[in-house]
Structures are given as C-alpha cells and as structure tokens.
C-alpha cells in the first residue's frame, strides 16, 4: 500500500471534524483503478478498491452518516 506521500488524491468525497481531529474520505488512482481511503492527518485508517458505482457512493455516505451520529461534523473541503 502506498504511503500518504506517495500519491495525490483525485477526489475528496467529504471531511469530518470532531474535537480537533479530522477525517477525510478520499479517492486515489492506483495501478489497477481507484482506491478509497479514510485518512486522519497522520494515519490511513482503511483502504479498499473503489469503483464509481452507486453502491460504492452509497457506502461512503452511510459511513459519513454513521460518523455524524457519533458526533462528527462536516468540515469544508479545502481546495489545494
């Protein structure tokens, strides 16, 4: 798995913040397609293959909704 500095995301789906911490849901391009990553400022929490299909988008939105129920709040996505 590439490290955080090995590649740049092609899309940021959403960012959430809670008590000074931030989580980002990002899409990266890898050698075989796309990869979804949930990252904090210092750690990749999970990765999985990603295809641009409605079920994958629904999965990311379900994760976001679950985190928001636990106290996380939307954070504006910074443009590079």
Phi and psi in degrees as a GROMACS rama.xvg file:
@    title "Ramachandran Plot"
@    xaxis  label "Phi"
@    yaxis  label "Psi"
@TYPE xy
-67.883  151.349  UNK-2
-78.6393  173.244  UNK-3
-58.9646  -33.7669  UNK-4
-89.2457  -3.43084  UNK-5
-76.4436  -25.4902  UNK-6
-150.504  167.577  UNK-7
-112.682  145.023  UNK-8
-68.2427  148.637  UNK-9
-93.6057  -18.3251  UNK-10
-157.596  143.663  UNK-11
-108.291  116.467  UNK-12
-78.2301  -42.4068  UNK-13
-165.69  162.802  UNK-14
-134.198  141.109  UNK-15
-127.118  152.606  UNK-16
-132.069  149.547  UNK-17
-160.244  120.51  UNK-18
50.4779  44.7692  UNK-19
83.7004  -7.06603  UNK-20
-94.5091  154.093  UNK-21
-133.733  137.233  UNK-22
-117.684  139.217  UNK-23
-125.403  137.457  UNK-24
-105.422  112.608  UNK-25
-124.478  152.178  UNK-26
-113.437  128.064  UNK-27
-115.318  154.32  UNK-28
-97.2066  127.679  UNK-29
-114.832  -175.559  UNK-30
-62.0066  -23.7458  UNK-31
-113.122  4.96544  UNK-32
149.095  -131.551  UNK-33
-117.107  155.897  UNK-34
-134.321  134.234  UNK-35
-94.5345  134.984  UNK-36
-131.877  138.67  UNK-37
-105.98  119.7  UNK-38
-128.324  145.905  UNK-39
-99.6813  -173.955  UNK-40
-63.2513  -28.2628  UNK-41
-121.227  -7.97035  UNK-42
-140.818  141.359  UNK-43
-86.7623  116.615  UNK-44
-80.4053  -45.1819  UNK-45
-155.803  158.753  UNK-46
-135.968  151.582  UNK-47
-158.678  154.748  UNK-48
-58.0743  146.965  UNK-49
-134.167  130.992  UNK-50
-122.359  150.788  UNK-51
-82.5717  66.432  UNK-52
-118.209  151.85  UNK-53
-54.6356  -35.9694  UNK-54
-66.3443  -34.8938  UNK-55
-71.5623  -39.6295  UNK-56
-64.1553  -39.9757  UNK-57
-64.0864  -37.2383  UNK-58
-63.4541  -42.9054  UNK-59
-66.8515  -36.9899  UNK-60
-69.4249  -34.5454  UNK-61
-65.8172  -39.5373  UNK-62
-63.5061  -46.1062  UNK-63
-58.5404  -47.1191  UNK-64
-61.7616  -39.748  UNK-65
-63.1686  -43.8916  UNK-66
-65.9964  -38.3389  UNK-67
-65.2656  -34.7945  UNK-68
-64.7344  -23.1004  UNK-69
-94.2286  6.95522  UNK-70
112.463  -9.27772  UNK-71
-70.2165  148.644  UNK-72
-125.191  150.962  UNK-73
-59.6566  139.473  UNK-74
-122.468  133.322  UNK-75
-58.4026  139.407  UNK-76
-78.9778  124.518  UNK-77
-78.8695  135.4  UNK-78
-88.8339  132.47  UNK-79
